[in-house]
């Protein structure tokens, strides 16, 4: 997930954003094993689930969405070749089949991936879903007028870099073959062992060519999931979803689809959302949010109320907040200066500024502290809980700054508890103890984003964050540390301008692995190796605390998204 608002886009989290079986009845299965909240009876089908969100579900077209694991609301309508496992915790970070019979069959070198569709799949109008529909859905995501989705297919597919979509190029992509109605084959220009993760993105949603209305498709996309869109107002500000009667639970082991109707209401202030969920009056009793966290003050109030505390879901999404250095700017070209700052950081004060230990966990590794990423514990520049000012001063003296130095820290003015003034001030105070005077440069969000992602204008020292496109070290380390991904004209994310042949080579070697557990170990080792160069200072990983209505049950929160999975929710 790119550095700009993961929570809004991915959870969507998405955040951050940002954050989970089978039956015979098409209208929703009974589940004798499902967890229920509050000790109530087992979940059952029926009723209306209300979703109260800050950010509208805009661009509701599978080609244009950039989600992690297919998103939350989108995955109710859009099925993909693979999807995230809808289970609590670490088990939910696994990729599982969705439209396909398995997670994909790779060639020996992982440059060819073959999928077979399940039999009996249907669109909302009852017509069969074929491999040609999946191919067309992918191809239309290359059209300029439908841009916004994940960029990987353009980079990975043979011919993808030059393809302009089916509206301009009727021939289509030769690198996607459909030898029969149930088989689809992808030919890649390099080994990609994590292709099954990519196949969870909404670009892999089947789209019937005859029903494609271009930029207007988002108003009524043709459903392949358990719900269909019956109303889309103000570009996703109000979405009404009802059952897709042609969806069959016998082909979908992941989505429970308990409620009859999903009513998504967006454009709400976060405090209003939390107040409505807290009160749980009327329709709000069967409401959830997919993008609004409890803030520090709200959490303190909730914690003191046992009834409310029992309605808080806690989740972890693969996400790291950190300090970034530009080694092209003095004095950050000196590794000893970067190391000194690493030692001087007071993570306790940073975490307090982020809302406290209930909302943030200290980070000393760049990779998130989850197994699926290959998390390997290390602390190369141990600062303890409150910083090691003495060690920082020692390194500064070695670097020729025995009387200290003055630097500038660039941050966003947004009140996001991530790159905001509160975090910047905490860093400023800690570094002062080590003899480092920090001047703060606060920028409005758009200016901040433009500046830190510009290879020409990138500041020397700034607050940053990164979230997972999927729960693996690949989409976490490669965009930030692969020298071949440095972008001179455009959005650059390799802030340290690292172009190390050994790092690039190891990224290529890991990408060839189709054993994802083995790949995870290698990503963890690479994280530590890169960490030795002190190009970033990991600060903290966020924790998501979200209220849900008192009439909501069957709460599932996976480590893939970190938030309540509405495909599992039932209402009283």
C-alpha positions as CSV (number, residue, x, y, z in Angstrom):
1,X,0.0,0.0,0.0
2,X,1.6,3.2,-0.8
3,X,2.6,5.8,1.7
4,X,-0.5,8.0,1.1
5,X,-3.4,7.1,3.4
6,X,-3.4,3.4,3.6
7,X,-6.4,3.5,6.0
8,X,-8.5,5.4,3.4
9,X,-7.4,3.4,0.4
10,X,-7.0,-0.1,1.7
11,X,-9.0,-0.6,4.7
12,X,-9.7,0.0,1.9
13,X,-5.9,0.6,5.4
14,X,-5.7,1.3,4.9
15,X,-4.7,1.2,6.4
16,X,-3.9,1.6,6.8
17,X,-5.4,1.6,6.0
18,X,-6.1,-0.5,6.9
19,X,-6.7,-5.4,8.7
20,X,-12.3,-12.8,8.4
21,X,-17.2,-21.4,4.8
22,X,-19.0,-23.2,2.9
23,X,-22.7,-24.0,2.7
24,X,-25.3,-25.1,0.2
25,X,-27.7,-22.2,0.1
26,X,-27.0,-19.3,-2.2
27,X,-28.7,-16.9,0.2
28,X,-26.2,-17.6,3.0
29,X,-25.0,-20.5,5.0
30,X,-25.5,-21.5,8.6
31,X,-22.3,-21.8,10.5
32,X,-22.0,-24.1,13.5
33,X,-18.4,-23.2,14.2
34,X,-18.5,-19.4,13.9
35,X,-17.6,-17.3,16.8
36,X,-20.3,-15.0,18.2
37,X,-19.8,-11.8,20.2
38,X,-21.2,-11.3,23.6
39,X,-22.0,-14.9,24.2
40,X,-25.2,-14.8,22.1
41,X,-26.6,-17.6,19.9
42,X,-25.0,-18.6,16.7
43,X,-25.0,-16.1,13.8
44,X,-27.8,-16.4,11.3
45,X,-28.8,-14.9,7.9
46,X,-31.0,-11.8,7.6
47,X,-31.2,-8.2,8.5
48,X,-29.3,-5.1,7.4
49,X,-25.7,-4.3,8.2
50,X,-24.9,-0.6,8.3
51,X,-21.3,0.6,7.5
52,X,-20.4,4.1,8.9
53,X,-17.3,5.5,7.3
54,X,-15.3,8.7,6.9
55,X,-14.1,8.1,3.4
56,X,-16.5,7.3,0.5
57,X,-16.1,4.1,-1.4
58,X,-15.1,6.1,-4.5
59,X,-14.1,4.6,-7.9
60,X,-16.1,1.5,-7.2
61,X,-14.7,-0.2,-10.3
62,X,-12.5,-3.2,-9.9
63,X,-10.0,-1.8,-12.4
64,X,-9.5,1.4,-10.4
65,X,-9.4,0.1,-6.8
66,X,-6.1,-0.2,-5.0
67,X,-6.8,-2.6,-2.1
68,X,-5.1,-5.1,0.1
69,X,-6.5,-8.6,-0.2
70,X,-9.4,-7.3,-2.4
71,X,-10.6,-4.7,0.2
72,X,-13.5,-5.0,2.6
73,X,-16.7,-3.6,1.0
74,X,-15.3,-4.3,-2.5
75,X,-14.8,-8.0,-1.7
76,X,-18.6,-8.4,-1.1
77,X,-19.2,-7.6,-4.8
78,X,-15.9,-8.5,-6.5
79,X,-14.5,-12.1,-6.4
80,X,-11.0,-12.7,-7.6
81,X,-8.8,-15.7,-8.6
82,X,-7.5,-15.9,-5.0
83,X,-8.4,-14.1,-1.8
84,X,-7.3,-13.6,1.8
85,X,-8.1,-16.4,4.3
86,X,-11.0,-15.0,6.4
87,X,-9.7,-16.1,9.8
88,X,-8.6,-14.4,13.0
89,X,-5.0,-13.3,13.5
90,X,-2.0,-14.9,11.7
91,X,-4.1,-17.5,9.9
92,X,-5.8,-14.7,8.1
93,X,-2.6,-13.7,6.5
94,X,-2.7,-16.7,4.2
95,X,-3.7,-16.6,0.6
96,X,-6.5,-19.1,-0.5
97,X,-8.4,-19.9,-3.6
98,X,-11.5,-17.8,-4.6
99,X,-12.8,-18.1,-8.1
100,X,-9.9,-20.6,-8.9
101,X,-9.6,-24.1,-7.7
102,X,-6.2,-23.4,-6.1
103,X,-3.8,-20.6,-5.5
104,X,-2.1,-21.1,-8.9
105,X,0.2,-23.6,-10.5
106,X,3.6,-22.1,-11.3
107,X,6.2,-23.2,-13.9
108,X,9.6,-24.3,-12.6
109,X,10.9,-20.7,-12.7
110,X,7.6,-19.0,-11.6
111,X,7.3,-17.1,-14.9
112,X,4.2,-18.9,-16.0
113,X,1.1,-19.2,-13.7
114,X,-1.9,-21.3,-14.5
115,X,-5.4,-21.1,-12.9
116,X,-8.5,-23.2,-13.4
117,X,-11.9,-21.7,-12.5
118,X,-14.4,-23.5,-10.3
119,X,-17.4,-24.9,-12.1
120,X,-20.8,-23.3,-11.6
121,X,-19.6,-19.7,-11.2
122,X,-22.2,-17.1,-12.3
123,X,-22.6,-13.3,-12.6
124,X,-25.5,-11.5,-10.9
125,X,-27.6,-12.0,-14.1
126,X,-27.1,-15.7,-14.1
127,X,-24.6,-15.9,-17.0
128,X,-21.5,-18.1,-16.5
129,X,-18.2,-16.6,-15.4
130,X,-15.4,-17.7,-17.8
131,X,-11.7,-17.2,-18.1
132,X,-12.3,-14.7,-20.9
133,X,-14.2,-12.5,-18.4
134,X,-11.2,-12.6,-16.0
135,X,-8.8,-11.8,-18.9
136,X,-11.0,-8.9,-20.0
137,X,-11.3,-7.5,-16.4
138,X,-7.5,-7.4,-16.2
139,X,-7.0,-5.9,-19.6
140,X,-9.4,-3.0,-18.9
141,X,-7.4,-2.1,-15.8
142,X,-4.6,-1.0,-18.3
143,X,-6.9,1.7,-19.8
144,X,-5.7,5.2,-18.9
145,X,-9.3,6.3,-18.1
146,X,-9.5,3.5,-15.5
147,X,-6.2,4.0,-13.8
148,X,-5.6,3.8,-10.0
149,X,-5.2,0.1,-9.4
150,X,-2.2,-1.8,-8.3
151,X,0.7,-1.3,-10.7
152,X,2.2,-4.8,-10.6
153,X,0.5,-6.3,-13.7
154,X,2.0,-3.5,-15.9
155,X,5.4,-4.4,-14.5
156,X,5.1,-8.2,-14.4
157,X,3.1,-9.3,-17.5
158,X,5.0,-9.6,-20.8
159,X,3.9,-6.7,-23.0
160,X,2.2,-5.0,-20.0
161,X,4.4,-1.9,-20.0
162,X,3.2,-0.9,-23.5
163,X,-0.4,-2.1,-23.4
164,X,-3.1,0.6,-23.3
165,X,-6.2,-1.4,-22.6
166,X,-9.0,-3.0,-24.7
167,X,-10.6,0.3,-25.7
168,X,-7.5,1.3,-27.7
169,X,-6.1,-2.2,-28.4
170,X,-8.8,-4.7,-29.3
171,X,-6.2,-7.5,-29.7
172,X,-5.6,-7.8,-26.0
173,X,-2.6,-9.0,-24.1
174,X,-1.0,-12.1,-25.6
175,X,0.6,-12.8,-22.2
176,X,-2.8,-13.8,-20.8
177,X,-4.1,-17.0,-22.5
178,X,-7.5,-18.6,-22.1
179,X,-7.2,-22.0,-23.8
180,X,-10.7,-22.9,-22.6
181,X,-13.6,-21.4,-20.6
182,X,-12.1,-22.5,-17.3
183,X,-8.4,-22.0,-17.8
184,X,-6.3,-18.8,-17.7
185,X,-2.5,-18.7,-18.1
186,X,-0.3,-15.7,-17.2
187,X,3.2,-15.3,-18.8
188,X,5.5,-13.0,-16.8
189,X,8.7,-11.3,-17.8
190,X,10.4,-12.3,-14.6
191,X,10.0,-14.9,-11.8
192,X,7.3,-13.9,-9.3
193,X,6.7,-16.5,-6.6
194,X,4.1,-14.2,-4.9
195,X,1.8,-14.0,-7.9
196,X,-1.0,-15.8,-5.8
197,X,-0.9,-12.7,-3.5
198,X,-1.3,-10.3,-6.5
199,X,-4.3,-12.4,-7.7
200,X,-6.2,-11.1,-4.7
201,X,-6.3,-7.6,-6.1
202,X,-9.6,-6.4,-7.6
203,X,-8.1,-6.2,-11.1
204,X,-8.5,-10.0,-11.2
205,X,-12.3,-9.6,-11.0
206,X,-14.2,-11.0,-14.0
207,X,-16.0,-8.3,-16.1
208,X,-18.4,-9.3,-18.9
209,X,-17.3,-7.4,-22.0
210,X,-20.9,-6.9,-23.1
211,X,-21.8,-5.1,-19.9
212,X,-18.7,-2.9,-19.7
213,X,-19.7,0.8,-19.7
214,X,-16.2,2.2,-19.3
215,X,-16.0,5.0,-16.7
216,X,-19.7,4.5,-15.8
217,X,-19.2,0.9,-14.9
218,X,-18.6,1.8,-11.3
219,X,-22.2,2.9,-11.0
220,X,-23.4,-0.7,-11.5
221,X,-20.5,-3.1,-11.7
222,X,-21.7,-6.7,-12.5
223,X,-21.3,-8.7,-9.3
224,X,-19.5,-12.0,-9.0
225,X,-19.8,-12.0,-5.2
226,X,-22.6,-12.5,-2.7
227,X,-23.9,-9.0,-3.0
228,X,-24.8,-6.7,-5.9
229,X,-24.9,-2.9,-6.1
230,X,-28.4,-1.5,-6.2
231,X,-27.6,2.1,-5.4
232,X,-24.4,4.2,-5.7
233,X,-24.8,7.8,-4.8
234,X,-22.3,10.7,-4.9
235,X,-19.4,8.5,-6.1
236,X,-19.6,5.9,-3.4
237,X,-20.7,8.1,-0.5
238,X,-23.9,6.0,-0.2
239,X,-23.8,2.4,-1.4
240,X,-26.6,-0.1,-1.0
241,X,-25.8,-3.7,-1.6
242,X,-28.4,-6.5,-1.7
243,X,-28.0,-10.3,-2.2
244,X,-26.8,-11.6,-5.5
245,X,-29.2,-14.6,-5.9
246,X,-26.9,-16.2,-8.4
247,X,-24.0,-16.4,-5.9
248,X,-23.6,-19.8,-4.5
249,X,-21.9,-20.6,-1.2
250,X,-20.9,-24.0,-2.6
251,X,-18.3,-22.1,-4.8
252,X,-17.2,-19.7,-2.1
253,X,-15.6,-21.0,1.1
254,X,-14.7,-17.6,2.4
255,X,-17.6,-15.2,2.5
256,X,-20.4,-15.9,5.0
257,X,-22.9,-13.4,3.5
258,X,-25.2,-13.4,6.5
259,X,-27.0,-10.0,6.2
260,X,-29.7,-9.5,3.5
261,X,-28.6,-5.9,2.9
262,X,-25.4,-3.8,3.3
263,X,-26.0,-0.1,3.7
264,X,-22.7,1.9,3.4
265,X,-22.9,5.5,4.6
266,X,-19.8,7.7,4.2
267,X,-18.6,11.3,4.6
268,X,-19.1,11.2,8.3
269,X,-16.8,12.8,10.9
270,X,-14.8,10.2,12.9
271,X,-16.1,11.4,16.2
272,X,-19.7,11.1,15.0
273,X,-19.0,7.6,13.8
274,X,-17.7,6.5,17.2
275,X,-20.5,8.3,19.1
276,X,-23.1,6.5,17.0
277,X,-21.4,3.1,17.4
278,X,-21.1,3.7,21.1
279,X,-24.8,4.7,21.5
280,X,-26.0,1.9,19.2
281,X,-29.4,3.4,18.8
282,X,-31.7,2.1,16.1
283,X,-29.9,1.0,12.9
284,X,-26.6,1.9,14.5
285,X,-26.9,-1.1,16.8
286,X,-26.2,-3.2,13.7
287,X,-23.4,-1.0,12.4
288,X,-19.6,-1.2,11.9
289,X,-16.9,0.9,10.5
290,X,-14.2,-0.1,8.1
291,X,-12.0,3.0,8.3
292,X,-12.4,4.8,11.6
293,X,-10.2,4.1,14.7
294,X,-10.8,5.1,18.2
295,X,-8.7,8.0,19.2
296,X,-6.7,8.3,22.4
297,X,-9.4,10.2,24.3
298,X,-12.2,8.0,23.0
299,X,-10.3,4.8,23.8
300,X,-9.8,6.0,27.4
301,X,-13.5,6.5,27.8
302,X,-14.3,3.1,26.2
303,X,-11.8,1.3,28.4
304,X,-13.6,2.5,31.5
305,X,-16.9,1.1,30.4
306,X,-17.0,-2.8,30.4
307,X,-20.0,-2.9,28.0
308,X,-18.3,-0.7,25.5
309,X,-14.9,-2.4,25.9
310,X,-16.5,-5.7,24.9
311,X,-17.4,-4.1,21.6
312,X,-13.9,-3.1,20.5
313,X,-12.1,-5.1,17.9
314,X,-8.3,-5.0,18.0
315,X,-6.2,-5.7,14.9
316,X,-2.8,-5.4,13.4
317,X,-2.1,-4.5,9.8
318,X,1.3,-4.8,8.2
319,X,2.4,-1.1,8.5
320,X,5.5,0.7,9.8
321,X,5.9,4.4,10.7
322,X,9.5,5.5,10.5
323,X,12.0,8.3,10.0
324,X,13.6,8.5,6.6
325,X,17.0,9.9,5.5
326,X,18.1,11.2,2.2
327,X,21.9,10.4,2.1
328,X,22.3,13.0,-0.7
329,X,21.6,15.8,1.7
330,X,24.3,16.7,4.3
331,X,24.8,15.7,7.1
332,X,22.8,12.6,6.4
333,X,25.4,11.4,3.9
334,X,27.4,10.3,7.0
335,X,26.3,6.9,8.3
336,X,27.5,7.9,11.8
337,X,25.0,10.8,11.8
338,X,22.2,8.5,10.8
339,X,23.2,6.0,13.5
340,X,23.4,8.8,16.1
341,X,19.8,9.8,15.4
342,X,18.8,6.1,15.5
343,X,20.3,5.8,19.0
344,X,18.8,9.1,20.2
345,X,15.1,8.3,19.3
346,X,12.8,8.0,22.3
347,X,10.2,5.5,21.2
348,X,8.2,5.8,24.4
349,X,7.5,9.5,23.7
350,X,6.8,8.8,20.1
351,X,4.3,6.1,21.1
352,X,2.6,8.5,23.5
353,X,2.3,11.0,20.7
354,X,0.7,8.3,18.5
355,X,-2.0,7.8,21.1
356,X,-0.3,5.5,23.6
357,X,0.7,1.8,23.9
358,X,-2.9,0.6,23.1
359,X,-2.7,2.2,19.7
360,X,1.0,1.8,18.8
361,X,3.8,-0.8,19.3
362,X,7.5,0.1,19.2
363,X,9.4,-0.9,16.1
364,X,13.1,-1.6,15.7
365,X,12.7,-3.5,12.4
366,X,11.5,-2.1,9.2
367,X,9.3,-5.2,8.4
368,X,6.2,-5.4,10.5
369,X,6.3,-7.8,13.5
370,X,4.2,-10.6,11.9
371,X,5.4,-14.0,10.7
372,X,4.0,-13.7,7.2
373,X,6.4,-10.8,6.5
374,X,9.4,-12.8,7.7
375,X,9.7,-10.8,10.8
376,X,13.2,-11.3,12.3
377,X,13.8,-9.5,15.5
378,X,16.8,-7.1,15.6
379,X,17.8,-3.8,17.2
380,X,20.9,-2.6,15.5
381,X,21.1,0.7,17.3
382,X,19.5,0.0,20.7
383,X,18.0,3.2,22.1
384,X,16.1,1.5,24.9
385,X,12.7,2.8,25.8
386,X,13.7,6.5,26.1
387,X,16.7,6.9,23.8
388,X,20.5,6.5,24.3
389,X,21.7,10.1,24.2
390,X,25.2,9.3,25.4
391,X,25.8,6.9,22.5
392,X,24.4,9.4,20.1
393,X,26.7,12.1,21.3
394,X,29.7,9.7,21.0
395,X,28.9,9.0,17.3
396,X,28.3,12.7,16.6
397,X,31.7,13.5,17.9
398,X,33.2,10.8,15.7
399,X,31.4,12.4,12.8
400,X,33.0,15.8,13.6
401,X,30.0,17.3,15.4
402,X,31.2,17.3,19.0
403,X,29.3,20.5,19.6
404,X,26.1,19.0,18.2
405,X,24.3,20.0,14.9
406,X,21.2,21.5,13.6
407,X,18.9,19.7,11.2
408,X,15.4,20.0,9.7
409,X,12.6,17.4,10.1
410,X,9.8,17.6,7.5
411,X,6.4,16.3,8.5
412,X,2.7,16.6,7.5
413,X,0.3,19.0,9.2
414,X,-2.4,16.4,9.1
415,X,-3.7,15.2,12.4
416,X,-3.1,11.5,11.7
417,X,-0.9,10.5,14.7
418,X,1.6,9.2,12.1
419,X,3.5,11.9,10.2
420,X,1.9,14.7,12.1
421,X,3.2,17.5,14.4
422,X,2.8,15.5,17.6
423,X,5.2,12.8,16.3
424,X,7.6,15.4,14.9
425,X,7.7,17.2,18.3
426,X,8.4,14.0,20.2
427,X,11.4,13.3,17.8
428,X,12.5,16.9,18.2
429,X,12.5,16.6,22.0
430,X,14.4,13.3,22.1
431,X,17.2,14.5,19.7
432,X,17.7,17.7,21.7
433,X,19.0,15.5,24.6
434,X,21.7,14.3,22.3
435,X,22.8,17.8,21.2
436,X,20.8,17.8,18.0
437,X,18.7,20.8,17.4
438,X,15.7,19.9,15.2
439,X,13.8,22.6,13.2
440,X,10.3,21.4,12.2
441,X,9.0,22.0,8.7
442,X,5.3,21.2,8.6
443,X,3.6,21.0,5.2
444,X,0.0,20.6,4.1
445,X,-0.7,17.0,3.1
446,X,-0.5,17.3,-0.7
447,X,2.7,19.4,-0.5
448,X,4.2,17.0,2.0
449,X,3.4,14.0,-0.2
450,X,4.7,15.7,-3.4
451,X,8.0,16.7,-1.7
452,X,8.9,13.5,0.0
453,X,8.2,11.5,-3.2
454,X,10.2,13.7,-5.4
455,X,13.8,12.5,-6.2
456,X,14.7,16.1,-7.0
457,X,13.2,17.8,-4.0
458,X,13.2,15.1,-1.3
459,X,14.2,16.6,2.1
460,X,17.1,15.2,4.1
461,X,15.1,14.0,7.1
462,X,11.3,13.3,7.2
463,X,8.5,11.3,8.7
464,X,7.2,8.5,6.5
465,X,5.1,5.3,6.6
466,X,4.5,2.2,4.5
467,X,1.8,-0.3,4.4
468,X,1.4,-3.8,2.9
469,X,-0.1,-4.5,-0.5
470,X,-0.2,-8.0,0.8
471,X,1.4,-9.7,3.9
472,X,4.8,-10.4,2.7
473,X,8.3,-8.8,2.8
474,X,8.3,-8.3,-1.0
475,X,5.9,-5.4,-1.5
476,X,7.4,-3.9,1.7
477,X,11.1,-4.0,0.9
478,X,11.3,-3.8,-2.8
479,X,9.6,-0.4,-3.4
480,X,11.7,1.2,-0.7
481,X,15.1,-0.4,-1.2
482,X,15.4,-1.9,-4.7
483,X,17.7,0.5,-6.7
484,X,15.9,-0.4,-10.0
485,X,12.7,1.2,-8.6
486,X,14.2,4.6,-8.1
487,X,12.0,7.0,-10.0
488,X,13.7,10.2,-11.1
489,X,10.7,11.8,-12.7
490,X,7.5,10.8,-10.8
491,X,6.6,9.3,-7.5
492,X,9.8,7.9,-5.9
493,X,9.6,5.7,-2.8
494,X,13.2,4.6,-2.5
495,X,13.9,7.6,-0.2
496,X,17.4,6.4,0.7
497,X,18.3,6.0,-3.0
498,X,19.8,2.6,-2.2
499,X,21.1,0.8,-5.3
500,X,23.0,-2.1,-3.9
501,X,23.7,-5.0,-6.3
502,X,23.6,-7.5,-3.5
503,X,20.3,-6.2,-2.2
504,X,18.8,-6.1,-5.7
505,X,20.1,-9.6,-6.4
506,X,18.6,-11.0,-3.2
507,X,15.2,-9.5,-4.1
508,X,15.4,-11.3,-7.4
509,X,16.4,-14.5,-5.8
510,X,13.5,-14.4,-3.3
511,X,11.0,-13.5,-6.0
512,X,11.8,-16.9,-7.6
513,X,10.6,-18.8,-4.6
514,X,7.1,-20.3,-4.6
515,X,7.5,-21.6,-1.1
516,X,6.2,-18.6,0.7
517,X,7.4,-19.7,4.1
518,X,11.0,-20.0,2.8
519,X,10.6,-16.6,1.1
520,X,9.5,-15.0,4.4
521,X,12.7,-16.2,6.1
522,X,14.8,-14.6,3.4
523,X,12.9,-11.3,3.5
524,X,13.5,-11.2,7.2
525,X,17.3,-11.7,6.8
526,X,17.3,-9.1,4.0
527,X,15.5,-6.6,6.3
528,X,18.3,-6.9,8.9
529,X,21.0,-6.5,6.2
530,X,19.4,-3.4,4.9
531,X,18.9,-2.1,8.4
532,X,22.6,-2.0,9.0
533,X,22.9,0.9,6.6
534,X,20.6,3.1,8.9
535,X,18.6,4.5,6.0
536,X,15.5,4.6,8.1
537,X,14.6,4.6,11.8
538,X,11.6,2.4,12.5
539,X,9.4,4.1,15.1
540,X,6.2,2.1,15.6
541,X,3.6,-0.2,14.2
542,X,0.0,1.0,14.6
543,X,-2.7,-1.0,16.4
544,X,-6.3,-0.6,15.3
545,X,-9.1,-0.3,17.8
546,X,-12.6,-0.1,16.3
547,X,-16.0,-0.1,17.8
548,X,-18.9,-2.1,16.5
549,X,-22.6,-2.0,17.3
550,X,-24.1,-4.0,20.1
551,X,-26.2,-6.0,17.6
552,X,-23.2,-7.2,15.5
553,X,-21.8,-10.6,15.9
554,X,-19.2,-13.1,14.4
555,X,-16.2,-10.7,14.7
556,X,-13.2,-11.8,12.6
557,X,-10.1,-9.7,12.4
558,X,-7.2,-11.0,10.4
559,X,-3.5,-9.9,10.3
560,X,-4.0,-9.3,6.6
561,X,-6.3,-6.3,7.0
562,X,-6.2,-5.6,10.8
563,X,-9.9,-4.7,10.8
564,X,-13.3,-6.4,11.2
565,X,-14.1,-8.4,8.1
566,X,-17.6,-7.5,7.1
567,X,-17.9,-10.6,4.9
568,X,-18.1,-12.6,8.1
569,X,-20.5,-10.4,10.1
570,X,-24.0,-11.3,11.2
571,X,-26.6,-9.0,12.8
572,X,-29.2,-9.7,15.4
